[in-house]
Amino acid sequence: MLAKAHKGAALQEAKINQGISPSERSTLLLLLRKISDNLDVPPAAMLDRGSGERPEV
């Protein structure tokens, strides 16, 4: 079941990133990090621990 969830998440991420350049993705992640800071979302709440890197699952 977990593998199915990871596969679904990977497909969703591919859809989100479709047509976005690496530079645009970096900018997007920076802005999302700022938003999460504004909302006091702890880095540990995110799968990538707030690094913006794609974790290996």
N, C-alpha and C positions, 0 to 999 in steps of 0.2 A: 504494500500500500504506500509506503514512504517513497519507494522508487517511482511509483506512478505520480505522486505529488511533485517530486523533483522534475520529472519529465514535463509535466504540465506547466510548472514554473519556468522551465527553460524555454518552452514554446511561447509562453506569454512574454518573456523577456525579449525573445527574438522579434516578436511582433512590435513591441514597444521601441526597440532599437532599429527597426527597419528604416532605412533611409537617413539615419543619423550618422554623421561622420564621427571618428574617434574624438576629434576636438569638441564637437557638439555634445557628445556623451560626457566628456570630462566636465564641461560647463554645467550640464544638467545635474551631474552628481554633486558638484560644488554647491549649486543652488539648493538642491534637496537636503544636503548636509546642513546648510544654514537654516532652512525651514525646520528641520528636526531639532536643531539647537534652540530655535525660538520656541518650539513646543515642548522643550525639555525631554525629548525622547533620548534615553540613554543609548550609547553606541551598542551595548550588549543586546538591545532589543532587535537589532538588525543582523541578519544572517552573516553579513560581511564585516560585522563589528564596526561599521561606519567607514571602512577603508575605501569603499567604492570598487574594490576588486571582486571579481567573480570567484566565489569559493568553489573548491572542488568538492563535489558530493558523490 
